[in-house]
Amino acid sequence: LPFAAREGPALVKSARIPRIPPTGRNPGGDDEFARTRPGIAEEWSAMRAAVDADTCDKLRELRTRVAHLDDHPACAHEPHSQHATTLLRFLRARNMNVELAAALLADALAWRGGVGVGAQVG
């Protein structure tokens, strides 16, 4: 079997972010993130525990830059701009460049809104 077929589930399992009980803090650690859906704060707590301080700082910076996208029509069913895991994927896709990651997320949300992905999936 190919390596991915043999080791795929184990790799996926090891890549999961640990579930950590809520800390009472807002996602990203700032009051600006108070208007979130249930589970978002826990996701940010788990992310803080799972990544290094530099990555966490970049995630917070990206979250601040994309906060205006919370009201985007593509975020009506799912708050993509608030999920730490989503933001981390976009950061990694742009080699941890916050500005490029923010632009990529804005483009992705525009595409989702134009195609109507949220309405089709949700």
TORVOPA-671950 format. One record per atom (N, C-alpha, C): residue number from 1; residue in one letter; atom name; x, y, z. Coordinates in Angstrom, 3 decimals. Atoms other than C-alpha are relative to their C-alpha. Layout:
<pts>
num: NUM residuo: A atomo: CA X: X Y: Y Z: Z
...
</pts>
This chain:
<pts>
num: 1 residuo: L atomo: N X: 0.827 Y: -1.196 Z: 0.000
num: 1 residuo: L atomo: CA X: 0.000 Y: 0.000 Z: 0.000
num: 1 residuo: L atomo: C X: 0.867 Y: 1.254 Z: 0.000
num: 2 residuo: P atomo: N X: -0.745 Y: -1.259 Z: -0.054
num: 2 residuo: P atomo: CA X: 1.129 Y: 3.572 Z: -0.569
num: 2 residuo: P atomo: C X: 0.083 Y: 0.498 Z: 1.437
num: 3 residuo: F atomo: N X: -0.211 Y: -0.525 Z: -1.350
num: 3 residuo: F atomo: CA X: 2.434 Y: 5.390 Z: 2.487
num: 3 residuo: F atomo: C X: -1.240 Y: 0.710 Z: 0.538
num: 4 residuo: A atomo: N X: 1.169 Y: -0.759 Z: -0.455
num: 4 residuo: A atomo: CA X: -0.595 Y: 7.723 Z: 2.667
num: 4 residuo: A atomo: C X: -1.143 Y: -0.927 Z: 0.387
num: 5 residuo: A atomo: N X: 1.092 Y: 0.925 Z: -0.312
num: 5 residuo: A atomo: CA X: -3.002 Y: 4.782 Z: 2.631
num: 5 residuo: A atomo: C X: 0.274 Y: -0.749 Z: 1.299
num: 6 residuo: R atomo: N X: -0.360 Y: 0.716 Z: -1.229
num: 6 residuo: R atomo: CA X: -1.106 Y: 2.960 Z: 5.400
num: 6 residuo: R atomo: C X: -0.062 Y: 0.899 Z: 1.220
num: 7 residuo: E atomo: N X: -0.183 Y: -0.880 Z: -1.147
num: 7 residuo: E atomo: CA X: -0.454 Y: 5.938 Z: 7.626
num: 7 residuo: E atomo: C X: -1.009 Y: 1.129 Z: 0.076
num: 8 residuo: G atomo: N X: 0.943 Y: -1.111 Z: 0.053
num: 8 residuo: G atomo: CA X: -3.292 Y: 8.308 Z: 6.675
num: 8 residuo: G atomo: C X: -0.773 Y: 0.248 Z: 1.280
num: 9 residuo: P atomo: N X: 0.787 Y: -0.254 Z: -1.209
num: 9 residuo: P atomo: CA X: -5.604 Y: 7.828 Z: 9.672
num: 9 residuo: P atomo: C X: 0.863 Y: 0.372 Z: 1.199
num: 10 residuo: A atomo: N X: -0.869 Y: -0.328 Z: -1.128
num: 10 residuo: A atomo: CA X: -2.703 Y: 7.902 Z: 12.127
num: 10 residuo: A atomo: C X: 0.497 Y: 1.438 Z: -0.096
num: 11 residuo: L atomo: N X: -0.461 Y: -1.374 Z: 0.169
num: 11 residuo: L atomo: CA X: -1.422 Y: 11.153 Z: 10.645
num: 11 residuo: L atomo: C X: -1.110 Y: 0.988 Z: 0.316
num: 12 residuo: V atomo: N X: 1.124 Y: -0.889 Z: -0.266
num: 12 residuo: V atomo: CA X: -4.857 Y: 12.741 Z: 10.773
num: 12 residuo: V atomo: C X: -0.276 Y: 0.057 Z: 1.489
num: 13 residuo: K atomo: N X: 0.274 Y: 0.034 Z: -1.437
num: 13 residuo: K atomo: CA X: -5.391 Y: 11.618 Z: 14.359
num: 13 residuo: K atomo: C X: 1.042 Y: 0.797 Z: 0.779
num: 14 residuo: S atomo: N X: -1.046 Y: -0.714 Z: -0.725
num: 14 residuo: S atomo: CA X: -2.034 Y: 12.993 Z: 15.490
num: 14 residuo: S atomo: C X: -0.029 Y: 1.497 Z: -0.261
num: 15 residuo: A atomo: N X: 0.047 Y: -1.415 Z: 0.336
num: 15 residuo: A atomo: CA X: -2.740 Y: 16.342 Z: 13.790
num: 15 residuo: A atomo: C X: -1.155 Y: 0.726 Z: 0.679
num: 16 residuo: R atomo: N X: 1.145 Y: -0.642 Z: -0.649
num: 16 residuo: R atomo: CA X: -5.908 Y: 16.988 Z: 15.776
num: 16 residuo: R atomo: C X: 0.444 Y: 0.902 Z: 1.132
num: 17 residuo: I atomo: N X: -0.287 Y: -0.937 Z: -1.085
num: 17 residuo: I atomo: CA X: -5.898 Y: 19.908 Z: 18.146
num: 17 residuo: I atomo: C X: -0.686 Y: -0.514 Z: 1.258
num: 18 residuo: P atomo: N X: 0.609 Y: 0.531 Z: -1.219
num: 18 residuo: P atomo: CA X: -6.490 Y: 18.806 Z: 21.741
num: 18 residuo: P atomo: C X: -1.158 Y: 0.864 Z: 0.484
num: 19 residuo: R atomo: N X: 1.125 Y: -0.715 Z: -0.588
num: 19 residuo: R atomo: CA X: -9.792 Y: 19.739 Z: 23.365
num: 19 residuo: R atomo: C X: 0.395 Y: 0.432 Z: 1.400
num: 20 residuo: I atomo: N X: -0.345 Y: -0.556 Z: -1.295
num: 20 residuo: I atomo: CA X: -9.160 Y: 22.000 Z: 26.328
num: 20 residuo: I atomo: C X: -1.229 Y: 0.702 Z: 0.548
num: 21 residuo: P atomo: N X: 1.176 Y: -0.665 Z: -0.562
num: 21 residuo: P atomo: CA X: -11.864 Y: 23.198 Z: 28.728
num: 21 residuo: P atomo: C X: 0.085 Y: 1.512 Z: -0.178
num: 22 residuo: P atomo: N X: 0.001 Y: -1.454 Z: 0.180
num: 22 residuo: P atomo: CA X: -12.930 Y: 26.839 Z: 28.269
num: 22 residuo: P atomo: C X: 0.715 Y: 0.716 Z: 1.125
num: 23 residuo: T atomo: N X: -0.721 Y: -0.780 Z: -1.000
num: 23 residuo: T atomo: CA X: -10.824 Y: 29.402 Z: 30.045
num: 23 residuo: T atomo: C X: -0.774 Y: 1.238 Z: 0.414
num: 24 residuo: G atomo: N X: 0.747 Y: -1.220 Z: -0.276
num: 24 residuo: G atomo: CA X: -13.442 Y: 32.138 Z: 30.061
num: 24 residuo: G atomo: C X: 0.527 Y: 1.186 Z: -0.777
num: 25 residuo: R atomo: N X: -0.558 Y: -1.084 Z: 0.808
num: 25 residuo: R atomo: CA X: -11.232 Y: 34.218 Z: 27.767
num: 25 residuo: R atomo: C X: -0.615 Y: -0.033 Z: -1.378
num: 26 residuo: N atomo: N X: 0.558 Y: -0.111 Z: 1.342
num: 26 residuo: N atomo: CA X: -12.379 Y: 35.416 Z: 24.388
num: 26 residuo: N atomo: C X: 1.006 Y: -0.502 Z: -1.023
num: 27 residuo: P atomo: N X: -0.912 Y: 0.459 Z: 1.033
num: 27 residuo: P atomo: CA X: -10.929 Y: 34.028 Z: 21.160
num: 27 residuo: P atomo: C X: 1.050 Y: 1.050 Z: -0.316
num: 28 residuo: G atomo: N X: -1.075 Y: -0.918 Z: 0.310
num: 28 residuo: G atomo: CA X: -7.597 Y: 35.568 Z: 20.393
num: 28 residuo: G atomo: C X: 0.473 Y: 0.777 Z: 1.207
num: 29 residuo: G atomo: N X: -0.391 Y: -0.661 Z: -1.229
num: 29 residuo: G atomo: CA X: -7.467 Y: 36.958 Z: 23.925
num: 29 residuo: G atomo: C X: -0.433 Y: 1.445 Z: 0.118
num: 30 residuo: D atomo: N X: 0.401 Y: -1.396 Z: -0.031
num: 30 residuo: D atomo: CA X: -9.076 Y: 40.324 Z: 23.145
num: 30 residuo: D atomo: C X: -1.505 Y: 0.125 Z: 0.112
num: 31 residuo: D atomo: N X: 1.430 Y: -0.231 Z: -0.150
num: 31 residuo: D atomo: CA X: -12.494 Y: 41.797 Z: 23.976
num: 31 residuo: D atomo: C X: -0.711 Y: 0.115 Z: -1.343
num: 32 residuo: E atomo: N X: 0.592 Y: -0.171 Z: 1.316
num: 32 residuo: E atomo: CA X: -13.085 Y: 42.450 Z: 20.274
num: 32 residuo: E atomo: C X: -0.633 Y: -1.293 Z: -0.500
num: 33 residuo: F atomo: N X: 0.477 Y: 1.288 Z: 0.488
num: 33 residuo: F atomo: CA X: -13.718 Y: 38.736 Z: 19.781
num: 33 residuo: F atomo: C X: -1.160 Y: -0.543 Z: 0.835
num: 34 residuo: A atomo: N X: 1.039 Y: 0.465 Z: -0.909
num: 34 residuo: A atomo: CA X: -16.570 Y: 38.569 Z: 22.304
num: 34 residuo: A atomo: C X: -1.227 Y: -0.538 Z: -0.715
num: 35 residuo: R atomo: N X: 1.213 Y: 0.433 Z: 0.685
num: 35 residuo: R atomo: CA X: -19.292 Y: 38.078 Z: 19.729
num: 35 residuo: R atomo: C X: 0.270 Y: -1.235 Z: -0.865
num: 36 residuo: T atomo: N X: -0.294 Y: 1.241 Z: 0.709
num: 36 residuo: T atomo: CA X: -18.548 Y: 34.500 Z: 18.821
num: 36 residuo: T atomo: C X: -1.046 Y: -1.051 Z: 0.312
num: 37 residuo: R atomo: N X: 0.903 Y: 1.120 Z: -0.206
num: 37 residuo: R atomo: CA X: -20.515 Y: 31.301 Z: 18.535
num: 37 residuo: R atomo: C X: 0.590 Y: -0.965 Z: 1.019
num: 38 residuo: P atomo: N X: -0.508 Y: 1.001 Z: -0.949
num: 38 residuo: P atomo: CA X: -20.264 Y: 28.500 Z: 21.092
num: 38 residuo: P atomo: C X: 1.060 Y: -0.881 Z: -0.657
num: 39 residuo: G atomo: N X: -1.068 Y: 0.852 Z: 0.500
num: 39 residuo: G atomo: CA X: -17.110 Y: 26.453 Z: 20.679
num: 39 residuo: G atomo: C X: 1.196 Y: 0.753 Z: -0.544
num: 40 residuo: I atomo: N X: -1.111 Y: -0.775 Z: 0.557
num: 40 residuo: I atomo: CA X: -14.996 Y: 29.222 Z: 19.188
num: 40 residuo: I atomo: C X: 1.048 Y: 0.286 Z: 1.070
num: 41 residuo: A atomo: N X: -0.946 Y: -0.303 Z: -1.083
num: 41 residuo: A atomo: CA X: -13.442 Y: 30.191 Z: 22.529
num: 41 residuo: A atomo: C X: 0.826 Y: -1.241 Z: 0.357
num: 42 residuo: E atomo: N X: -0.710 Y: 1.238 Z: -0.303
num: 42 residuo: E atomo: CA X: -12.556 Y: 26.557 Z: 23.209
num: 42 residuo: E atomo: C X: 1.022 Y: -0.322 Z: -1.091
num: 43 residuo: E atomo: N X: -0.917 Y: 0.236 Z: 1.109
num: 43 residuo: E atomo: CA X: -10.984 Y: 26.268 Z: 19.768
num: 43 residuo: E atomo: C X: 1.239 Y: 0.883 Z: 0.136
num: 44 residuo: W atomo: N X: -1.142 Y: -0.901 Z: -0.182
num: 44 residuo: W atomo: CA X: -8.808 Y: 29.317 Z: 20.448
num: 44 residuo: W atomo: C X: 0.856 Y: -0.438 Z: 1.181
num: 45 residuo: S atomo: N X: -0.772 Y: 0.497 Z: -1.143
num: 45 residuo: S atomo: CA X: -7.793 Y: 27.903 Z: 23.841
num: 45 residuo: S atomo: C X: 0.856 Y: -1.186 Z: -0.406
num: 46 residuo: A atomo: N X: -0.753 Y: 1.157 Z: 0.470
num: 46 residuo: A atomo: CA X: -6.774 Y: 24.644 Z: 22.212
num: 46 residuo: A atomo: C X: 1.133 Y: 0.424 Z: -0.928
num: 47 residuo: M atomo: N X: -1.025 Y: -0.475 Z: 0.929
num: 47 residuo: M atomo: CA X: -4.882 Y: 26.520 Z: 19.509
num: 47 residuo: M atomo: C X: 1.165 Y: 0.628 Z: 0.764
num: 48 residuo: R atomo: N X: -1.072 Y: -0.617 Z: -0.797
num: 48 residuo: R atomo: CA X: -2.958 Y: 28.571 Z: 22.085
num: 48 residuo: R atomo: C X: 0.891 Y: -1.063 Z: 0.622
num: 49 residuo: A atomo: N X: -0.773 Y: 1.081 Z: -0.615
num: 49 residuo: A atomo: CA X: -1.894 Y: 25.303 Z: 23.714
num: 49 residuo: A atomo: C X: 0.786 Y: -0.809 Z: -1.029
num: 50 residuo: A atomo: N X: -0.585 Y: 0.876 Z: 1.014
num: 50 residuo: A atomo: CA X: -0.964 Y: 23.639 Z: 20.415
num: 50 residuo: A atomo: C X: 1.080 Y: 0.635 Z: -0.860
num: 51 residuo: V atomo: N X: -0.972 Y: -0.658 Z: 0.881
num: 51 residuo: V atomo: CA X: 1.139 Y: 26.268 Z: 18.606
num: 51 residuo: V atomo: C X: 0.968 Y: 0.843 Z: 0.818
num: 52 residuo: D atomo: N X: -0.995 Y: -0.822 Z: -0.689
num: 52 residuo: D atomo: CA X: 4.217 Y: 28.284 Z: 19.489
num: 52 residuo: D atomo: C X: -0.475 Y: 1.452 Z: 0.100
num: 53 residuo: A atomo: N X: 0.403 Y: -1.385 Z: -0.280
num: 53 residuo: A atomo: CA X: 4.033 Y: 31.899 Z: 20.669
num: 53 residuo: A atomo: C X: -0.004 Y: 0.867 Z: -1.259
num: 54 residuo: D atomo: N X: -0.043 Y: -0.800 Z: 1.233
num: 54 residuo: D atomo: CA X: 5.049 Y: 33.383 Z: 17.284
num: 54 residuo: D atomo: C X: -1.216 Y: -0.278 Z: -0.879
num: 55 residuo: T atomo: N X: 1.173 Y: 0.368 Z: 0.800
num: 55 residuo: T atomo: CA X: 2.318 Y: 31.479 Z: 15.475
num: 55 residuo: T atomo: C X: -1.260 Y: 0.563 Z: 0.628
num: 56 residuo: C atomo: N X: 1.163 Y: -0.539 Z: -0.705
num: 56 residuo: C atomo: CA X: -0.202 Y: 32.496 Z: 18.125
num: 56 residuo: C atomo: C X: -0.114 Y: 1.510 Z: -0.218
num: 57 residuo: D atomo: N X: 0.008 Y: -1.447 Z: 0.265
num: 57 residuo: D atomo: CA X: 0.777 Y: 36.143 Z: 17.686
num: 57 residuo: D atomo: C X: -0.477 Y: 0.305 Z: -1.416
num: 58 residuo: K atomo: N X: 0.427 Y: -0.211 Z: 1.391
num: 58 residuo: K atomo: CA X: 0.346 Y: 35.873 Z: 13.925
num: 58 residuo: K atomo: C X: -1.483 Y: -0.315 Z: -0.168
num: 59 residuo: L atomo: N X: 1.431 Y: 0.317 Z: 0.043
num: 59 residuo: L atomo: CA X: -3.058 Y: 34.216 Z: 14.408
num: 59 residuo: L atomo: C X: -0.828 Y: 1.157 Z: 0.546
num: 60 residuo: R atomo: N X: 0.717 Y: -1.147 Z: -0.580
num: 60 residuo: R atomo: CA X: -4.169 Y: 37.090 Z: 16.646
num: 60 residuo: R atomo: C X: 0.011 Y: 1.187 Z: -0.955
num: 61 residuo: E atomo: N X: -0.097 Y: -1.106 Z: 0.954
num: 61 residuo: E atomo: CA X: -2.910 Y: 39.625 Z: 14.117
num: 61 residuo: E atomo: C X: -0.921 Y: -0.237 Z: -1.197
num: 62 residuo: L atomo: N X: 0.881 Y: 0.320 Z: 1.122
num: 62 residuo: L atomo: CA X: -4.717 Y: 37.832 Z: 11.291
num: 62 residuo: L atomo: C X: -1.457 Y: 0.145 Z: 0.423
num: 63 residuo: R atomo: N X: 1.383 Y: -0.113 Z: -0.481
num: 63 residuo: R atomo: CA X: -7.891 Y: 37.621 Z: 13.382
num: 63 residuo: R atomo: C X: -0.425 Y: 1.462 Z: 0.067
num: 64 residuo: T atomo: N X: 0.298 Y: -1.432 Z: -0.066
num: 64 residuo: T atomo: CA X: -7.729 Y: 41.380 Z: 13.980
num: 64 residuo: T atomo: C X: -0.223 Y: 0.567 Z: -1.401
num: 65 residuo: R atomo: N X: 0.115 Y: -0.509 Z: 1.371
num: 65 residuo: R atomo: CA X: -7.227 Y: 42.037 Z: 10.265
num: 65 residuo: R atomo: C X: -1.279 Y: -0.459 Z: -0.705
num: 66 residuo: V atomo: N X: 1.176 Y: 0.533 Z: 0.704
num: 66 residuo: V atomo: CA X: -10.183 Y: 39.864 Z: 9.218
num: 66 residuo: V atomo: C X: -1.290 Y: 0.123 Z: 0.807
num: 67 residuo: A atomo: N X: 1.200 Y: -0.137 Z: -0.836
num: 67 residuo: A atomo: CA X: -12.642 Y: 40.806 Z: 11.990
num: 67 residuo: A atomo: C X: -1.146 Y: 0.658 Z: -0.771
num: 68 residuo: H atomo: N X: 1.047 Y: -0.651 Z: 0.785
num: 68 residuo: H atomo: CA X: -14.516 Y: 43.005 Z: 9.510
num: 68 residuo: H atomo: C X: -0.743 Y: -0.988 Z: -0.904
num: 69 residuo: L atomo: N X: 0.641 Y: 1.011 Z: 0.837
num: 69 residuo: L atomo: CA X: -15.329 Y: 39.830 Z: 7.545
num: 69 residuo: L atomo: C X: -1.044 Y: -0.833 Z: 0.763
num: 70 residuo: D atomo: N X: 0.977 Y: 0.750 Z: -0.791
num: 70 residuo: D atomo: CA X: -17.479 Y: 38.476 Z: 10.405
num: 70 residuo: D atomo: C X: -1.421 Y: 0.163 Z: -0.536
num: 71 residuo: D atomo: N X: 1.333 Y: -0.275 Z: 0.529
num: 71 residuo: D atomo: CA X: -20.514 Y: 40.069 Z: 8.760
num: 71 residuo: D atomo: C X: -0.135 Y: -0.343 Z: -1.484
num: 72 residuo: H atomo: N X: 0.041 Y: 0.396 Z: 1.410
num: 72 residuo: H atomo: CA X: -19.673 Y: 38.720 Z: 5.303
num: 72 residuo: H atomo: C X: -1.096 Y: -1.046 Z: -0.197
num: 73 residuo: P atomo: N X: 1.068 Y: 0.980 Z: 0.248
num: 73 residuo: P atomo: CA X: -22.585 Y: 36.768 Z: 3.764
num: 73 residuo: P atomo: C X: 0.484 Y: -1.462 Z: 0.046
num: 74 residuo: A atomo: N X: -0.531 Y: 1.364 Z: -0.028
num: 74 residuo: A atomo: CA X: -20.330 Y: 33.691 Z: 3.441
num: 74 residuo: A atomo: C X: 0.212 Y: -0.503 Z: 1.426
num: 75 residuo: C atomo: N X: -0.164 Y: 0.382 Z: -1.412
num: 75 residuo: C atomo: CA X: -19.968 Y: 33.713 Z: 7.253
num: 75 residuo: C atomo: C X: -1.340 Y: -0.083 Z: 0.729
num: 76 residuo: A atomo: N X: 1.322 Y: 0.018 Z: -0.630
num: 76 residuo: A atomo: CA X: -23.732 Y: 33.716 Z: 7.881
num: 76 residuo: A atomo: C X: -0.295 Y: -1.345 Z: 0.658
num: 77 residuo: H atomo: N X: 0.269 Y: 1.334 Z: -0.542
num: 77 residuo: H atomo: CA X: -23.899 Y: 29.942 Z: 8.447
num: 77 residuo: H atomo: C X: 1.139 Y: -0.518 Z: 0.857
num: 78 residuo: E atomo: N X: -1.196 Y: 0.458 Z: -0.720
num: 78 residuo: E atomo: CA X: -20.366 Y: 29.351 Z: 9.708
num: 78 residuo: E atomo: C X: 0.983 Y: 1.166 Z: 0.079
num: 79 residuo: P atomo: N X: -0.890 Y: -1.166 Z: -0.157
num: 79 residuo: P atomo: CA X: -18.026 Y: 32.023 Z: 11.154
num: 79 residuo: P atomo: C X: 1.442 Y: -0.299 Z: -0.400
num: 80 residuo: H atomo: N X: -1.333 Y: 0.364 Z: 0.496
num: 80 residuo: H atomo: CA X: -15.011 Y: 31.194 Z: 8.977
num: 80 residuo: H atomo: C X: 1.082 Y: 0.959 Z: 0.485
num: 81 residuo: S atomo: N X: -1.004 Y: -0.999 Z: -0.380
num: 81 residuo: S atomo: CA X: -13.243 Y: 34.420 Z: 9.927
num: 81 residuo: S atomo: C X: 0.309 Y: -0.018 Z: 1.496
num: 82 residuo: Q atomo: N X: -0.239 Y: 0.090 Z: -1.439
num: 82 residuo: Q atomo: CA X: -13.398 Y: 33.490 Z: 13.624
num: 82 residuo: Q atomo: C X: 0.694 Y: -1.294 Z: 0.408
num: 83 residuo: H atomo: N X: -0.590 Y: 1.298 Z: -0.345
num: 83 residuo: H atomo: CA X: -12.145 Y: 29.879 Z: 13.527
num: 83 residuo: H atomo: C X: 1.521 Y: 0.062 Z: -0.017
num: 84 residuo: A atomo: N X: -1.459 Y: 0.015 Z: -0.088
num: 84 residuo: A atomo: CA X: -8.554 Y: 29.575 Z: 14.709
num: 84 residuo: A atomo: C X: 0.599 Y: -0.989 Z: -0.995
num: 85 residuo: T atomo: N X: -0.540 Y: 1.003 Z: 0.921
num: 85 residuo: T atomo: CA X: -8.048 Y: 26.428 Z: 12.629
num: 85 residuo: T atomo: C X: -0.056 Y: 0.488 Z: -1.446
num: 86 residuo: T atomo: N X: 0.111 Y: -0.553 Z: 1.353
num: 86 residuo: T atomo: CA X: -9.281 Y: 28.160 Z: 9.464
num: 86 residuo: T atomo: C X: 1.077 Y: 1.049 Z: -0.222
num: 87 residuo: L atomo: N X: -1.014 Y: -1.046 Z: 0.136
num: 87 residuo: L atomo: CA X: -7.028 Y: 31.140 Z: 10.079
num: 87 residuo: L atomo: C X: 1.398 Y: -0.591 Z: -0.082
num: 88 residuo: L atomo: N X: -1.310 Y: 0.646 Z: 0.062
num: 88 residuo: L atomo: CA X: -4.065 Y: 28.845 Z: 10.700
num: 88 residuo: L atomo: C X: 0.249 Y: -0.608 Z: -1.376
num: 89 residuo: R atomo: N X: -0.155 Y: 0.550 Z: 1.356
num: 89 residuo: R atomo: CA X: -4.675 Y: 27.068 Z: 7.375
num: 89 residuo: R atomo: C X: 0.366 Y: 1.092 Z: -1.001
num: 90 residuo: F atomo: N X: -0.282 Y: -1.092 Z: 0.935
num: 90 residuo: F atomo: CA X: -4.700 Y: 30.397 Z: 5.544
num: 90 residuo: F atomo: C X: 1.389 Y: 0.586 Z: 0.255
num: 91 residuo: L atomo: N X: -1.359 Y: -0.469 Z: -0.314
num: 91 residuo: L atomo: CA X: -1.541 Y: 31.537 Z: 7.368
num: 91 residuo: L atomo: C X: 1.047 Y: -0.941 Z: -0.589
num: 92 residuo: R atomo: N X: -0.956 Y: 0.978 Z: 0.522
num: 92 residuo: R atomo: CA X: 0.260 Y: 28.336 Z: 6.460
num: 92 residuo: R atomo: C X: 0.034 Y: 0.006 Z: -1.528
num: 93 residuo: A atomo: N X: 0.056 Y: -0.043 Z: 1.466
num: 93 residuo: A atomo: CA X: -0.903 Y: 28.616 Z: 2.859
num: 93 residuo: A atomo: C X: 0.800 Y: 1.166 Z: -0.565
num: 94 residuo: R atomo: N X: -0.750 Y: -1.178 Z: 0.434
num: 94 residuo: R atomo: CA X: 0.863 Y: 31.980 Z: 2.650
num: 94 residuo: R atomo: C X: 1.280 Y: 0.187 Z: 0.808
num: 95 residuo: N atomo: N X: -1.293 Y: -0.006 Z: -0.706
num: 95 residuo: N atomo: CA X: 4.030 Y: 31.045 Z: 4.589
num: 95 residuo: N atomo: C X: 0.022 Y: 0.963 Z: 1.185
num: 96 residuo: M atomo: N X: 0.137 Y: -0.787 Z: -1.230
num: 96 residuo: M atomo: CA X: 2.818 Y: 32.809 Z: 7.752
num: 96 residuo: M atomo: C X: 0.025 Y: 1.506 Z: -0.239
num: 97 residuo: N atomo: N X: 0.098 Y: -1.422 Z: 0.327
num: 97 residuo: N atomo: CA X: 2.441 Y: 36.163 Z: 5.978
num: 97 residuo: N atomo: C X: -1.434 Y: 0.444 Z: 0.265
num: 98 residuo: V atomo: N X: 1.336 Y: -0.394 Z: -0.451
num: 98 residuo: V atomo: CA X: -0.511 Y: 37.822 Z: 7.720
num: 98 residuo: V atomo: C X: -0.751 Y: 0.774 Z: -1.079
num: 99 residuo: E atomo: N X: 0.657 Y: -0.820 Z: 1.029
num: 99 residuo: E atomo: CA X: -1.248 Y: 40.327 Z: 4.967
num: 99 residuo: E atomo: C X: -0.506 Y: -0.851 Z: -1.160
num: 100 residuo: L atomo: N X: 0.410 Y: 0.871 Z: 1.099
num: 100 residuo: L atomo: CA X: -1.323 Y: 37.692 Z: 2.234
num: 100 residuo: L atomo: C X: -1.099 Y: -0.973 Z: 0.429
num: 101 residuo: A atomo: N X: 1.030 Y: 0.913 Z: -0.517
num: 101 residuo: A atomo: CA X: -3.374 Y: 35.317 Z: 4.410
num: 101 residuo: A atomo: C X: -1.352 Y: 0.707 Z: 0.102
num: 102 residuo: A atomo: N X: 1.247 Y: -0.767 Z: -0.099
num: 102 residuo: A atomo: CA X: -5.971 Y: 38.038 Z: 5.050
num: 102 residuo: A atomo: C X: -0.620 Y: 0.211 Z: -1.375
num: 103 residuo: A atomo: N X: 0.496 Y: -0.192 Z: 1.369
num: 103 residuo: A atomo: CA X: -6.250 Y: 38.746 Z: 1.332
num: 103 residuo: A atomo: C X: -0.556 Y: -1.307 Z: -0.564
num: 104 residuo: L atomo: N X: 0.468 Y: 1.296 Z: 0.478
num: 104 residuo: L atomo: CA X: -6.590 Y: 35.031 Z: 0.555
num: 104 residuo: L atomo: C X: -1.338 Y: -0.369 Z: 0.637
num: 105 residuo: L atomo: N X: 1.269 Y: 0.291 Z: -0.666
num: 105 residuo: L atomo: CA X: -9.353 Y: 34.615 Z: 3.150
num: 105 residuo: L atomo: C X: -1.121 Y: 0.861 Z: -0.578
num: 106 residuo: A atomo: N X: 1.018 Y: -0.884 Z: 0.586
num: 106 residuo: A atomo: CA X: -11.223 Y: 37.641 Z: 1.777
num: 106 residuo: A atomo: C X: -0.409 Y: -0.495 Z: -1.387
num: 107 residuo: D atomo: N X: 0.302 Y: 0.544 Z: 1.334
num: 107 residuo: D atomo: CA X: -10.963 Y: 36.177 Z: -1.739
num: 107 residuo: D atomo: C X: -0.813 Y: -1.289 Z: 0.103
num: 108 residuo: A atomo: N X: 0.716 Y: 1.266 Z: -0.173
num: 108 residuo: A atomo: CA X: -12.120 Y: 32.761 Z: -0.526
num: 108 residuo: A atomo: C X: -1.447 Y: 0.242 Z: 0.429
num: 109 residuo: L atomo: N X: 1.361 Y: -0.307 Z: -0.439
num: 109 residuo: L atomo: CA X: -15.137 Y: 34.257 Z: 1.252
num: 109 residuo: L atomo: C X: -0.813 Y: 0.616 Z: -1.132
num: 110 residuo: A atomo: N X: 0.694 Y: -0.577 Z: 1.161
num: 110 residuo: A atomo: CA X: -16.014 Y: 36.280 Z: -1.850
num: 110 residuo: A atomo: C X: -0.418 Y: -1.110 Z: -0.958
num: 111 residuo: W atomo: N X: 0.331 Y: 1.123 Z: 0.874
num: 111 residuo: W atomo: CA X: -15.867 Y: 33.084 Z: -3.899
num: 111 residuo: W atomo: C X: -1.152 Y: -0.820 Z: 0.592
num: 112 residuo: R atomo: N X: 1.066 Y: 0.778 Z: -0.647
num: 112 residuo: R atomo: CA X: -17.990 Y: 31.175 Z: -1.347
num: 112 residuo: R atomo: C X: -1.333 Y: 0.725 Z: -0.107
num: 113 residuo: G atomo: N X: 1.226 Y: -0.764 Z: 0.101
num: 113 residuo: G atomo: CA X: -20.536 Y: 33.982 Z: -1.345
num: 113 residuo: G atomo: C X: -0.544 Y: 0.038 Z: -1.418
num: 114 residuo: G atomo: N X: 0.421 Y: -0.060 Z: 1.398
num: 114 residuo: G atomo: CA X: -20.615 Y: 34.215 Z: -5.130
num: 114 residuo: G atomo: C X: -0.558 Y: -1.323 Z: -0.501
num: 115 residuo: V atomo: N X: 0.441 Y: 1.325 Z: 0.419
num: 115 residuo: V atomo: CA X: -21.045 Y: 30.485 Z: -5.599
num: 115 residuo: V atomo: C X: -1.188 Y: -0.475 Z: 0.838
num: 116 residuo: G atomo: N X: 1.086 Y: 0.400 Z: -0.881
num: 116 residuo: G atomo: CA X: -23.464 Y: 30.178 Z: -2.687
num: 116 residuo: G atomo: C X: 0.300 Y: -1.287 Z: 0.745
num: 117 residuo: V atomo: N X: -0.401 Y: 1.224 Z: -0.674
num: 117 residuo: V atomo: CA X: -21.506 Y: 27.453 Z: -0.887
num: 117 residuo: V atomo: C X: -0.743 Y: -0.192 Z: 1.315
num: 118 residuo: G atomo: N X: 0.688 Y: 0.123 Z: -1.292
num: 118 residuo: G atomo: CA X: -23.076 Y: 28.179 Z: 2.522
num: 118 residuo: G atomo: C X: -1.436 Y: -0.439 Z: -0.150
num: 119 residuo: A atomo: N X: 1.405 Y: 0.368 Z: 0.223
num: 119 residuo: A atomo: CA X: -26.600 Y: 27.898 Z: 1.154
num: 119 residuo: A atomo: C X: -0.127 Y: -1.433 Z: -0.500
num: 120 residuo: Q atomo: N X: 0.059 Y: 1.349 Z: 0.545
num: 120 residuo: Q atomo: CA X: -25.820 Y: 24.672 Z: -0.702
num: 120 residuo: Q atomo: C X: 0.345 Y: -1.044 Z: 1.050
num: 121 residuo: V atomo: N X: -0.459 Y: 0.953 Z: -1.015
num: 121 residuo: V atomo: CA X: -24.020 Y: 22.987 Z: 2.202
num: 121 residuo: V atomo: C X: -0.881 Y: 0.047 Z: 1.217
num: 122 residuo: G atomo: N X: 0.742 Y: -0.185 Z: -1.250
num: 122 residuo: G atomo: CA X: -25.936 Y: 24.456 Z: 5.150
num: 122 residuo: G atomo: C X: -1.417 Y: -0.270 Z: -0.185
</pts>
